[in-house]
Each structure stands twice: as structure tokens, then as C-alpha cells.
Amino acid sequence: MTFESTNVEIDSEGGEVSLTYVINNGAEGIDIVAATDAEWISDIVACEGTLAFTVAKNKEQKARETRIRVTYP
């Protein structure tokens, strides 16, 4: 599996993020599964080569950092 980018930076206003990916030698009809423990990331959807999610506004002065775990069955 290859993503167009592995690091994403978003300003404090948050917003929607969309990343493209390619699964090499993937099985038809099976897609990735993505999840995170960060409460400020929601609406994670993976479908047909796109991983999309929403990042909530950062109300703190401190930068946030997390990981989204991506697996392919």
C-alpha cells in the first residue's frame, strides 16, 4: 500500500483531509480499514483509493499530533 503523503499538517482551524492511496495487487471489493484514538479526528472513510477524515478546530495553543492506523486485510 502506498500513500501520496504520510504526513499531513493542518492549521488550527481544522477541516477535511483527503489522501489518495494505491494498493498493489489488491483484491477487488476489499478496502483498507483506518482508525485513530484521537478524539479530534472523526468521520474516517476509506473508499476506492481515497482516505478522508475531518480534523476538529484546535482550541489550544499547543500543536497536536497523532497517527491514523491503516490496515489492509
DONUKE-700626 format. One record per atom (N, C-alpha, C): residue number from 1; atom name; x, y, z. Coordinates in nm, 4 decimals. Layout:
<tornu seq="NUM" atom="CA" xx="X" yy="Y" zz="Z"/>
...
% end
This chain:
<tornu seq="1" atom="N" xx="0.0856" yy="-0.1158" zz="0.0000"/>
<tornu seq="1" atom="CA" xx="0.0000" yy="0.0000" zz="0.0000"/>
<tornu seq="1" atom="C" xx="0.0906" yy="0.1225" zz="0.0000"/>
<tornu seq="2" atom="N" xx="0.0578" yy="0.2195" zz="-0.0841"/>
<tornu seq="2" atom="CA" xx="0.1358" yy="0.3416" zz="-0.0946"/>
<tornu seq="2" atom="C" xx="0.0430" yy="0.4619" zz="-0.0852"/>
<tornu seq="3" atom="N" xx="0.0773" yy="0.5568" zz="0.0028"/>
<tornu seq="3" atom="CA" xx="0.0012" yy="0.6809" zz="0.0159"/>
<tornu seq="3" atom="C" xx="0.0739" yy="0.7942" zz="-0.0536"/>
<tornu seq="4" atom="N" xx="0.0000" yy="0.8921" zz="-0.1044"/>
<tornu seq="4" atom="CA" xx="0.0617" yy="1.0082" zz="-0.1680"/>
<tornu seq="4" atom="C" xx="0.1452" yy="1.0868" zz="-0.0680"/>
<tornu seq="5" atom="N" xx="0.1061" yy="1.0828" zz="0.0591"/>
<tornu seq="5" atom="CA" xx="0.1784" yy="1.1524" zz="0.1650"/>
<tornu seq="5" atom="C" xx="0.1580" yy="1.0753" zz="0.2949"/>
<tornu seq="6" atom="N" xx="0.2602" yy="1.0769" zz="0.3792"/>
<tornu seq="6" atom="CA" xx="0.2465" yy="1.0090" zz="0.5077"/>
<tornu seq="6" atom="C" xx="0.2387" yy="1.1076" zz="0.6230"/>
<tornu seq="7" atom="N" xx="0.2614" yy="1.2353" zz="0.5959"/>
<tornu seq="7" atom="CA" xx="0.2497" yy="1.3400" zz="0.6977"/>
<tornu seq="7" atom="C" xx="0.1567" yy="1.4486" zz="0.6466"/>
<tornu seq="8" atom="N" xx="0.0681" yy="1.4937" zz="0.7335"/>
<tornu seq="8" atom="CA" xx="-0.0264" yy="1.5978" zz="0.6963"/>
<tornu seq="8" atom="C" xx="-0.0213" yy="1.7072" zz="0.8021"/>
<tornu seq="9" atom="N" xx="-0.0101" yy="1.8317" zz="0.7589"/>
<tornu seq="9" atom="CA" xx="-0.0148" yy="1.9443" zz="0.8515"/>
<tornu seq="9" atom="C" xx="-0.1393" yy="2.0274" zz="0.8199"/>
<tornu seq="10" atom="N" xx="-0.2128" yy="2.0603" zz="0.9249"/>
<tornu seq="10" atom="CA" xx="-0.3370" yy="2.1353" zz="0.9102"/>
<tornu seq="10" atom="C" xx="-0.3325" yy="2.2528" zz="1.0056"/>
<tornu seq="11" atom="N" xx="-0.3840" yy="2.3671" zz="0.9635"/>
<tornu seq="11" atom="CA" xx="-0.3831" yy="2.4828" zz="1.0527"/>
<tornu seq="11" atom="C" xx="-0.4816" yy="2.4630" zz="1.1670"/>
<tornu seq="12" atom="N" xx="-0.4815" yy="2.5534" zz="1.2611"/>
<tornu seq="12" atom="CA" xx="-0.5620" yy="2.5379" zz="1.3829"/>
<tornu seq="12" atom="C" xx="-0.7125" yy="2.5401" zz="1.3586"/>
<tornu seq="13" atom="N" xx="-0.7553" yy="2.5819" zz="1.2428"/>
<tornu seq="13" atom="CA" xx="-0.8982" yy="2.5835" zz="1.2112"/>
<tornu seq="13" atom="C" xx="-0.9519" yy="2.4435" zz="1.1821"/>
<tornu seq="14" atom="N" xx="-0.8612" yy="2.3480" zz="1.1573"/>
<tornu seq="14" atom="CA" xx="-0.9048" yy="2.2124" zz="1.1267"/>
<tornu seq="14" atom="C" xx="-0.9621" yy="2.2049" zz="0.9865"/>
<tornu seq="15" atom="N" xx="-1.0395" yy="2.1019" zz="0.9589"/>
<tornu seq="15" atom="CA" xx="-1.1019" yy="2.0881" zz="0.8281"/>
<tornu seq="15" atom="C" xx="-1.0989" yy="1.9454" zz="0.7786"/>
<tornu seq="16" atom="N" xx="-1.1368" yy="1.9296" zz="0.6531"/>
<tornu seq="16" atom="CA" xx="-1.1413" yy="1.7982" zz="0.5917"/>
<tornu seq="16" atom="C" xx="-1.0096" yy="1.7688" zz="0.5224"/>
<tornu seq="17" atom="N" xx="-0.9664" yy="1.6438" zz="0.5338"/>
<tornu seq="17" atom="CA" xx="-0.8418" yy="1.5993" zz="0.4712"/>
<tornu seq="17" atom="C" xx="-0.8731" yy="1.4812" zz="0.3812"/>
<tornu seq="18" atom="N" xx="-0.8090" yy="1.4773" zz="0.2673"/>
<tornu seq="18" atom="CA" xx="-0.8284" yy="1.3680" zz="0.1733"/>
<tornu seq="18" atom="C" xx="-0.6923" yy="1.3275" zz="0.1178"/>
<tornu seq="19" atom="N" xx="-0.6594" yy="1.2000" zz="0.1296"/>
<tornu seq="19" atom="CA" xx="-0.5333" yy="1.1463" zz="0.0790"/>
<tornu seq="19" atom="C" xx="-0.5632" yy="1.0329" zz="-0.0175"/>
<tornu seq="20" atom="N" xx="-0.4853" yy="1.0238" zz="-0.1224"/>
<tornu seq="20" atom="CA" xx="-0.5027" yy="0.9125" zz="-0.2146"/>
<tornu seq="20" atom="C" xx="-0.4023" yy="0.8028" zz="-0.1818"/>
<tornu seq="21" atom="N" xx="-0.4404" yy="0.6802" zz="-0.2126"/>
<tornu seq="21" atom="CA" xx="-0.3527" yy="0.5660" zz="-0.1901"/>
<tornu seq="21" atom="C" xx="-0.3718" yy="0.4636" zz="-0.3012"/>
<tornu seq="22" atom="N" xx="-0.2729" yy="0.3762" zz="-0.3139"/>
<tornu seq="22" atom="CA" xx="-0.2777" yy="0.2678" zz="-0.4110"/>
<tornu seq="22" atom="C" xx="-0.2456" yy="0.1385" zz="-0.3378"/>
<tornu seq="23" atom="N" xx="-0.3254" yy="0.0365" zz="-0.3626"/>
<tornu seq="23" atom="CA" xx="-0.2989" yy="-0.0967" zz="-0.3081"/>
<tornu seq="23" atom="C" xx="-0.2453" yy="-0.1810" zz="-0.4226"/>
<tornu seq="24" atom="N" xx="-0.1226" yy="-0.2239" zz="-0.4093"/>
<tornu seq="24" atom="CA" xx="-0.0610" yy="-0.3071" zz="-0.5120"/>
<tornu seq="24" atom="C" xx="-0.1088" yy="-0.4511" zz="-0.4981"/>
<tornu seq="25" atom="N" xx="-0.1569" yy="-0.5087" zz="-0.6071"/>
<tornu seq="25" atom="CA" xx="-0.2049" yy="-0.6476" zz="-0.6088"/>
<tornu seq="25" atom="C" xx="-0.3195" yy="-0.6696" zz="-0.5101"/>
<tornu seq="26" atom="N" xx="-0.4062" yy="-0.5714" zz="-0.4952"/>
<tornu seq="26" atom="CA" xx="-0.5185" yy="-0.5827" zz="-0.4023"/>
<tornu seq="26" atom="C" xx="-0.6302" yy="-0.6701" zz="-0.4567"/>
<tornu seq="27" atom="N" xx="-0.7122" yy="-0.7179" zz="-0.3667"/>
<tornu seq="27" atom="CA" xx="-0.8292" yy="-0.7972" zz="-0.4046"/>
<tornu seq="27" atom="C" xx="-0.9468" yy="-0.7034" zz="-0.4312"/>
<tornu seq="28" atom="N" xx="-1.0217" yy="-0.7305" zz="-0.5341"/>
<tornu seq="28" atom="CA" xx="-1.1346" yy="-0.6468" zz="-0.5707"/>
<tornu seq="28" atom="C" xx="-1.2420" yy="-0.6491" zz="-0.4617"/>
<tornu seq="29" atom="N" xx="-1.2940" yy="-0.5321" zz="-0.4291"/>
<tornu seq="29" atom="CA" xx="-1.4016" yy="-0.5218" zz="-0.3319"/>
<tornu seq="29" atom="C" xx="-1.3557" yy="-0.5151" zz="-0.1873"/>
<tornu seq="30" atom="N" xx="-1.2259" yy="-0.5245" zz="-0.1625"/>
<tornu seq="30" atom="CA" xx="-1.1737" yy="-0.5158" zz="-0.0262"/>
<tornu seq="30" atom="C" xx="-1.0946" yy="-0.3867" zz="-0.0148"/>
<tornu seq="31" atom="N" xx="-1.1211" yy="-0.3098" zz="0.0887"/>
<tornu seq="31" atom="CA" xx="-1.0544" yy="-0.1818" zz="0.1047"/>
<tornu seq="31" atom="C" xx="-0.9829" yy="-0.1757" zz="0.2389"/>
<tornu seq="32" atom="N" xx="-0.9127" yy="-0.0678" zz="0.2615"/>
<tornu seq="32" atom="CA" xx="-0.8380" yy="-0.0514" zz="0.3855"/>
<tornu seq="32" atom="C" xx="-0.9322" yy="-0.0207" zz="0.5013"/>
<tornu seq="33" atom="N" xx="-0.8804" yy="-0.0385" zz="0.6216"/>
<tornu seq="33" atom="CA" xx="-0.9514" yy="-0.0018" zz="0.7433"/>
<tornu seq="33" atom="C" xx="-0.8617" yy="0.0980" zz="0.8154"/>
<tornu seq="34" atom="N" xx="-0.9185" yy="0.2108" zz="0.8589"/>
<tornu seq="34" atom="CA" xx="-0.8392" yy="0.3143" zz="0.9245"/>
<tornu seq="34" atom="C" xx="-0.9060" yy="0.3559" zz="1.0549"/>
<tornu seq="35" atom="N" xx="-0.8233" yy="0.3838" zz="1.1574"/>
<tornu seq="35" atom="CA" xx="-0.8754" yy="0.4237" zz="1.2877"/>
<tornu seq="35" atom="C" xx="-0.7701" yy="0.5050" zz="1.3624"/>
<tornu seq="36" atom="N" xx="-0.8152" yy="0.5839" zz="1.4591"/>
<tornu seq="36" atom="CA" xx="-0.7257" yy="0.6601" zz="1.5451"/>
<tornu seq="36" atom="C" xx="-0.7887" yy="0.6717" zz="1.6834"/>
<tornu seq="37" atom="N" xx="-0.7042" yy="0.6968" zz="1.7824"/>
<tornu seq="37" atom="CA" xx="-0.7524" yy="0.7200" zz="1.9184"/>
<tornu seq="37" atom="C" xx="-0.7778" yy="0.8684" zz="1.9446"/>
<tornu seq="38" atom="N" xx="-0.7371" yy="0.9548" zz="1.8529"/>
<tornu seq="38" atom="CA" xx="-0.7517" yy="1.0997" zz="1.8718"/>
<tornu seq="38" atom="C" xx="-0.8990" yy="1.1400" zz="1.8648"/>
<tornu seq="39" atom="N" xx="-0.9480" yy="1.2022" zz="1.9700"/>
<tornu seq="39" atom="CA" xx="-1.0884" yy="1.2442" zz="1.9755"/>
<tornu seq="39" atom="C" xx="-1.1181" yy="1.3568" zz="1.8777"/>
<tornu seq="40" atom="N" xx="-1.0164" yy="1.4273" zz="1.8334"/>
<tornu seq="40" atom="CA" xx="-1.0346" yy="1.5428" zz="1.7451"/>
<tornu seq="40" atom="C" xx="-1.0306" yy="1.5068" zz="1.5966"/>
<tornu seq="41" atom="N" xx="-1.0216" yy="1.3770" zz="1.5671"/>
<tornu seq="41" atom="CA" xx="-1.0323" yy="1.3295" zz="1.4291"/>
<tornu seq="41" atom="C" xx="-1.1582" yy="1.2445" zz="1.4194"/>
<tornu seq="42" atom="N" xx="-1.2399" yy="1.2722" zz="1.3179"/>
<tornu seq="42" atom="CA" xx="-1.3665" yy="1.1998" zz="1.3041"/>
<tornu seq="42" atom="C" xx="-1.3954" yy="1.1712" zz="1.1568"/>
<tornu seq="43" atom="N" xx="-1.5023" yy="1.1005" zz="1.1351"/>
<tornu seq="43" atom="CA" xx="-1.5533" yy="1.0717" zz="1.0008"/>
<tornu seq="43" atom="C" xx="-1.4472" yy="1.0108" zz="0.9091"/>
<tornu seq="44" atom="N" xx="-1.3735" yy="0.9127" zz="0.9593"/>
<tornu seq="44" atom="CA" xx="-1.2712" yy="0.8469" zz="0.8780"/>
<tornu seq="44" atom="C" xx="-1.3399" yy="0.7521" zz="0.7799"/>
<tornu seq="45" atom="N" xx="-1.3123" yy="0.7728" zz="0.6520"/>
<tornu seq="45" atom="CA" xx="-1.3721" yy="0.6909" zz="0.5470"/>
<tornu seq="45" atom="C" xx="-1.2636" yy="0.6531" zz="0.4469"/>
<tornu seq="46" atom="N" xx="-1.2582" yy="0.5266" zz="0.4116"/>
<tornu seq="46" atom="CA" xx="-1.1658" yy="0.4786" zz="0.3093"/>
<tornu seq="46" atom="C" xx="-1.2472" yy="0.4124" zz="0.1998"/>
<tornu seq="47" atom="N" xx="-1.2293" yy="0.4605" zz="0.0774"/>
<tornu seq="47" atom="CA" xx="-1.3081" yy="0.4055" zz="-0.0323"/>
<tornu seq="47" atom="C" xx="-1.2403" yy="0.4350" zz="-0.1657"/>
<tornu seq="48" atom="N" xx="-1.2197" yy="0.3307" zz="-0.2436"/>
<tornu seq="48" atom="CA" xx="-1.1715" yy="0.3425" zz="-0.3809"/>
<tornu seq="48" atom="C" xx="-1.0508" yy="0.4341" zz="-0.3962"/>
<tornu seq="49" atom="N" xx="-0.9487" yy="0.4130" zz="-0.3158"/>
<tornu seq="49" atom="CA" xx="-0.8246" yy="0.4867" zz="-0.3314"/>
<tornu seq="49" atom="C" xx="-0.8172" yy="0.6211" zz="-0.2617"/>
<tornu seq="50" atom="N" xx="-0.9147" yy="0.6524" zz="-0.1780"/>
<tornu seq="50" atom="CA" xx="-0.9130" yy="0.7789" zz="-0.1041"/>
<tornu seq="50" atom="C" xx="-0.9396" yy="0.7540" zz="0.0433"/>
<tornu seq="51" atom="N" xx="-0.8551" yy="0.8107" zz="0.1274"/>
<tornu seq="51" atom="CA" xx="-0.8750" yy="0.8104" zz="0.2723"/>
<tornu seq="51" atom="C" xx="-0.9115" yy="0.9530" zz="0.3099"/>
<tornu seq="52" atom="N" xx="-1.0293" yy="0.9708" zz="0.3690"/>
<tornu seq="52" atom="CA" xx="-1.0760" yy="1.1037" zz="0.4064"/>
<tornu seq="52" atom="C" xx="-1.1112" yy="1.1057" zz="0.5546"/>
<tornu seq="53" atom="N" xx="-1.0886" yy="1.2201" zz="0.6180"/>
<tornu seq="53" atom="CA" xx="-1.1245" yy="1.2372" zz="0.7584"/>
<tornu seq="53" atom="C" xx="-1.1377" yy="1.3854" zz="0.7895"/>
<tornu seq="54" atom="N" xx="-1.1997" yy="1.4144" zz="0.9043"/>
<tornu seq="54" atom="CA" xx="-1.2209" yy="1.5516" zz="0.9474"/>
<tornu seq="54" atom="C" xx="-1.1405" yy="1.5782" zz="1.0734"/>
<tornu seq="55" atom="N" xx="-1.0740" yy="1.6930" zz="1.0758"/>
<tornu seq="55" atom="CA" xx="-0.9953" yy="1.7352" zz="1.1906"/>
<tornu seq="55" atom="C" xx="-1.0673" yy="1.8520" zz="1.2568"/>
<tornu seq="56" atom="N" xx="-1.0974" yy="1.8392" zz="1.3864"/>
<tornu seq="56" atom="CA" xx="-1.1673" yy="1.9446" zz="1.4597"/>
<tornu seq="56" atom="C" xx="-1.0743" yy="2.0642" zz="1.4837"/>
<tornu seq="57" atom="N" xx="-1.1335" yy="2.1783" zz="1.5017"/>
<tornu seq="57" atom="CA" xx="-1.0589" yy="2.3002" zz="1.5320"/>
<tornu seq="57" atom="C" xx="-0.9766" yy="2.2802" zz="1.6595"/>
<tornu seq="58" atom="N" xx="-0.8541" yy="2.3313" zz="1.6592"/>
<tornu seq="58" atom="CA" xx="-0.7663" yy="2.3222" zz="1.7756"/>
<tornu seq="58" atom="C" xx="-0.7855" yy="2.4479" zz="1.8602"/>
<tornu seq="59" atom="N" xx="-0.8455" yy="2.4328" zz="1.9766"/>
<tornu seq="59" atom="CA" xx="-0.8750" yy="2.5467" zz="2.0637"/>
<tornu seq="59" atom="C" xx="-0.7606" yy="2.5766" zz="2.1594"/>
<tornu seq="60" atom="N" xx="-0.6563" yy="2.4952" zz="2.1566"/>
<tornu seq="60" atom="CA" xx="-0.5403" yy="2.5126" zz="2.2440"/>
<tornu seq="60" atom="C" xx="-0.4287" yy="2.5858" zz="2.1693"/>
<tornu seq="61" atom="N" xx="-0.3312" yy="2.6358" zz="2.2422"/>
<tornu seq="61" atom="CA" xx="-0.2141" yy="2.6997" zz="2.1823"/>
<tornu seq="61" atom="C" xx="-0.1086" yy="2.5966" zz="2.1432"/>
<tornu seq="62" atom="N" xx="-0.1250" yy="2.4752" zz="2.1911"/>
<tornu seq="62" atom="CA" xx="-0.0271" yy="2.3691" zz="2.1711"/>
<tornu seq="62" atom="C" xx="-0.0597" yy="2.2878" zz="2.0454"/>
<tornu seq="63" atom="N" xx="0.0443" yy="2.2526" zz="1.9696"/>
<tornu seq="63" atom="CA" xx="0.0258" yy="2.1703" zz="1.8497"/>
<tornu seq="63" atom="C" xx="-0.0214" yy="2.0298" zz="1.8888"/>
<tornu seq="64" atom="N" xx="-0.0991" yy="1.9674" zz="1.8019"/>
<tornu seq="64" atom="CA" xx="-0.1458" yy="1.8313" zz="1.8248"/>
<tornu seq="64" atom="C" xx="-0.0787" yy="1.7380" zz="1.7246"/>
<tornu seq="65" atom="N" xx="-0.0662" yy="1.6138" zz="1.7672"/>
<tornu seq="65" atom="CA" xx="-0.0060" yy="1.5139" zz="1.6801"/>
<tornu seq="65" atom="C" xx="-0.0685" yy="1.3790" zz="1.7100"/>
<tornu seq="66" atom="N" xx="-0.0951" yy="1.3025" zz="1.6067"/>
<tornu seq="66" atom="CA" xx="-0.1498" yy="1.1675" zz="1.6242"/>
<tornu seq="66" atom="C" xx="-0.1149" yy="1.0834" zz="1.5038"/>
<tornu seq="67" atom="N" xx="-0.1545" yy="0.9599" zz="1.5079"/>
<tornu seq="67" atom="CA" xx="-0.1380" yy="0.8682" zz="1.3971"/>
<tornu seq="67" atom="C" xx="-0.2725" yy="0.8065" zz="1.3638"/>
<tornu seq="68" atom="N" xx="-0.2907" yy="0.7789" zz="1.2368"/>
<tornu seq="68" atom="CA" xx="-0.4070" yy="0.7021" zz="1.1921"/>
<tornu seq="68" atom="C" xx="-0.3529" yy="0.5668" zz="1.1493"/>
<tornu seq="69" atom="N" xx="-0.4017" yy="0.4627" zz="1.2150"/>
<tornu seq="69" atom="CA" xx="-0.3607" yy="0.3260" zz="1.1820"/>
<tornu seq="69" atom="C" xx="-0.4375" yy="0.2785" zz="1.0585"/>
<tornu seq="70" atom="N" xx="-0.3640" yy="0.2322" zz="0.9604"/>
<tornu seq="70" atom="CA" xx="-0.4254" yy="0.1855" zz="0.8365"/>
<tornu seq="70" atom="C" xx="-0.3869" yy="0.0396" zz="0.8169"/>
<tornu seq="71" atom="N" xx="-0.4880" yy="-0.0439" zz="0.7991"/>
<tornu seq="71" atom="CA" xx="-0.4612" yy="-0.1859" zz="0.7739"/>
<tornu seq="71" atom="C" xx="-0.5362" yy="-0.2308" zz="0.6488"/>
<tornu seq="72" atom="N" xx="-0.4843" yy="-0.3333" zz="0.5884"/>
<tornu seq="72" atom="CA" xx="-0.5485" yy="-0.3939" zz="0.4734"/>
<tornu seq="72" atom="C" xx="-0.5586" yy="-0.5432" zz="0.4995"/>
<tornu seq="73" atom="N" xx="-0.6789" yy="-0.5957" zz="0.4989"/>
<tornu seq="73" atom="CA" xx="-0.6982" yy="-0.7368" zz="0.5344"/>
<tornu seq="73" atom="C" xx="-0.6141" yy="-0.8350" zz="0.4582"/>
% end
